[in-house]
Amino acid sequence: MTRDPGHEARYRAIAADLAAKIRAGHYAPGEALPSQRDLSASYGVTLMTLRQALRRLSDEGLISQQAGRGTFVSPPHLAYQLGPLQSFVDDLRKQGHEVRTVVVGRSLRRIPARVAAQLRTAPGETALRLERVREFAGRPAIHQVSWVRRPSAEGVRDVDFTTVSLYAALAGLGVAVARASEKIRPGLLDPAVAPHLGEPAGSAVLLSDRVTYTLDATAVVADHATILGSMMEIRTDRAATGLSLTWGASS
């Protein structure tokens, strides 16, 4: 049988269009797509062509097809690489995901004792407290509180963090980050954080504590992130030459 390049181009184009709509939140996680007949009619293709496009999306993990019920959008695939030193948003965007950052608050405050120990500063010193929520596919997924120590605090205080990552802002000041130490553990959603993530207090979450260091081993940022366990999980890819860790959508 000869291959029809035009047919292949059509179903690839349909798959790309539907994938873009899913990633942009046009179709929300758990939502049913229009029926196959409606989709084939709207794209002006046969059912066979439409089904090949849907099979491609299924292989990519964007949709699931349930016999007798229809086709549904899968939970978002968040693949935050834990290996390289990058921000949550930089890493996700590099993989083609649309992530929106909402700045909840920013102010210079006295550093709590726990954070002072992480930053190796004296309790009572002040630092910039930056509170942000990360939204993916129209849903909040991550609540993050970052403490930036002085003198970097003054330099990044007025940055537009809806478009610029904290690491990029520090780089703009000439502050080169060299490494980070991160601990991730399971936990329960704190009542104070629950309204920001739109989930009941006590829901399953992953808690990340990260300390970022400069080239001279100075702790410059202490981060505490609450990550919805209903949306994300940690996956490993083990090989003889090393170990790769990623965030993935909870199944």
Buried (B, 14 or more C-beta within 10 A) or exposed (E): EEEEEEBEEBBEEBBEEBBEEBBEBEBEBEEEBEEBEEBBEEBEBEEEBBBBBBBBBBEEBBBBBEEEEEBBBBBBBBBBBBEEBBBBBBBBBEEEBBBBBBEEEBEEEEBBEEBBBBBEBEEEEBBBBBBBBBBBBEBBBBBBBBBBBBEBBEBBBEBEBEEBBBBBBBEEEEBEBEEBEEEBEEBBBBEEBBEBBEBEEEBEBBBBBBBBBBEEEBBBBBBBBBBBBBBBBEEEEEEEEEEEBBBBBBE
